[in-house]
Amino acid sequence: MPADRSFDRILFWRTIENNSFQLFEYSMSRNLLQNAVQIQFG
């Protein structure tokens, strides 16, 4: 049976400098990192 994918994806981020950070989406079932978004403000 297929696994329950409700908790498959993890969102996490890292701060690059004082005014920007990157946001990631990680899929555990496919062991895949995707949708890296860099956000800058200030």
C-alpha positions as CSV (number, residue, x, y, z in Angstrom):
1,M,0.0,0.0,0.0
2,P,1.2,3.5,-0.6
3,A,2.5,5.4,2.3
4,D,0.5,8.2,3.9
5,R,2.0,11.4,2.4
6,S,0.4,13.9,4.7
7,F,3.7,14.3,6.6
8,D,5.9,13.7,3.6
9,R,7.1,17.3,3.1
10,I,9.2,19.3,5.4
11,L,9.6,23.1,5.1
12,F,12.8,24.6,6.5
13,W,14.9,27.7,6.0
14,R,18.3,29.1,6.6
15,T,19.4,32.7,7.1
16,I,22.1,33.8,4.7
17,E,22.8,37.3,5.9
18,N,20.9,39.8,8.1
19,N,18.4,40.6,5.4
20,S,17.8,37.4,3.4
21,F,17.0,33.8,3.9
22,Q,16.3,30.7,1.8
23,L,13.2,28.5,2.1
24,F,13.3,24.9,1.1
25,E,10.8,22.1,0.7
26,Y,12.0,18.5,1.3
27,S,10.2,15.4,0.3
28,M,11.1,12.4,2.5
29,S,9.6,9.7,0.3
30,R,11.5,10.8,-2.8
31,N,14.5,12.0,-0.8
32,L,14.4,15.2,-2.8
33,L,15.1,18.8,-2.1
34,Q,13.0,21.2,-4.1
35,N,11.5,24.6,-4.4
36,A,14.4,26.6,-3.0
37,V,13.3,30.2,-2.7
38,Q,15.6,33.1,-1.6
39,I,13.8,36.0,0.0
40,Q,15.5,39.3,0.6
41,F,14.1,42.3,2.5
42,G,15.3,45.5,4.1
